[in-house]
Amino acid sequence: MSATDFLDRRADVADHGPATWGWRGRVRRWSGGLLSPAMGRAEAAHERDRAAVQRELSGPRTIAFVNPKGGAAKTTGVLAAGYTFGTVRGGGVVAWDNNETRGTLGIRGTRGHHRNTTRELLGDLGRFDDVAQSRIGDLGSYVRTQGDAHFDVLASDERADVTGTIRADDFAAVHGLLERFYRILLVDTGNNMRAENWLAAAAAADLLVVTSTVREDTGYSGLWMLDALQDAGHPDLKHKTVTVLSDPSPKVDAALARDLVDVYEQRTRAVYRVPYDPVLVSGSVVPYARLSQETRRAWLTACAGMAATL
């Protein structure tokens, strides 16, 4: 056994430390550390999920959030995943609104001090031709930092006087640039799966995340999309796809939820349930600090599954 093998083996057997949750954590605090119960199953699972999200990647990875129906929680899903990957990994994450015209990611994310979007970045790509001279800081005029959430947002068109759409070659140019500076790219894909940039995102993605709410129409739309991608010959579709199923209200149809979980488990690698969170329903800027503990834990589990697939 080499010295490196020894360190790797020690890392594999290291525990996550004493409990901090529940009665176990209280016992440790009340005893001043004289009694240190081990973590319970829930806390240990939480730490394993954090370790999965923090795992090393051999290169940049692209995750595309897809469902051709509006209201399927794509945008909130991208922002929640950005918050999770950004805070747990410590940065290196960008959320990109790859809408062919106008999307809402820039509206739901924290506003920046500029109004530049993908359109302006496309017009200034020449600034980044010199790989040796261009820096991630130069992207600060185009992306919007999300503060303590530790990720950036690249918005889509916001000007009413702009015509034209984002094409496949536009997607490829911006995607190639973002891969130079970020480890994880989260792509909000819009609703037109026949658009060039939508198809380009699906082809470039290392992982597809089908987002749906517990509604029959959004669930059907996601399945219809998977049928279309399968008919189009996308390779290994089930292995490279996971599903995030969100509750759109405090109470949902339990039978419908079971049906959706069952059918998406047949069609995708895994299904992750996300609870209803009232702070997401206003349609305004997502208040990351006010996301419920249940929402944060659900998205941590979902992102851990995504990271394992990557």
Steps between C-alpha positions, in 0.01 A plus 500: 500500500639837397483814713222632274307173534528530878356854501218397264408209725498722808273750323258222408459384861484845661169571673304827482561598861263523798130578468377860478131431429217407736539347841845367416626849429339635815668232712839592355446872563355458850787273604761737364618227263556238769226298335512494121234276346549403138280656234155360445403360162349823369802714588743240367305486172513880484880494536529230232294717266727797566805286425339383175432857388860593583651213306775579251411517132744426220383806305211746461154345507177625344158428653196598291162545669229399254123488457328666203210622712507830682441484873692174538741653756801512268612848599451456874668162468806652332526766772452249782765274348729800451459590866570140606801438279632851563485493879602138550780499240605858570449657157599419142134480397303696240127489423434592137163594350528340156161624383485571128340838570404615848508289816443574868821378665637855514176617662492226766872526579663779700524813285841633406633853446491450123236381256722302265380157391595217269430732206764752610747224580460360149579842359818526709638147464807643330613627840561140602683376187836524671484210744820608675369851572128449569397446863185397684486851643441628147166317503385722786351744248266227370415266789320591821644378826254341742684611813507249784353237265845488334398463138446726200204553266527568128161641396327484163376798298319763705469782244164542328661653190722201421399264220644165400558178688791310650615236251697176535833662415427775756445234762825325407700824523366600843516143631864469399583826676319412823672160511832684520407672825242285682495142624123457498267656241127492579292572188140622505374387160176683429186337359563449128673166461512549122713813535862465388644610832271260694618207289862613532468513880347152515781362283775670702364412844678244714176465695136583427274593790131463422312740724129455565242596755247257639253583225380277222576751223859575601566132568363406158706773333823364645417146389407623152839672482680180601309313228612759245864487612497121491349500151769748394764246601652664808743239633477355850209731580389330822851484645566872441161626627353557845165646606420767759133495597381809690185549704313807361288546814499395867270207417532295183318203353683210667385247240620721213833550676546124531414451133747767391777358717430152363504596133803730528692234688446281194618771261784672690785407727340629822212715625543763772206660679514868599245640749285807453675817613287816533797735444525381137143571389505881471691501172751754634869469582564169675593570867765231543541565873128443557473161332359252749723240661294228329555663159873531556535138609290376207713691251819381667387141449404573140831672425691214663325266256591729211863514611514121526378475141763750384 
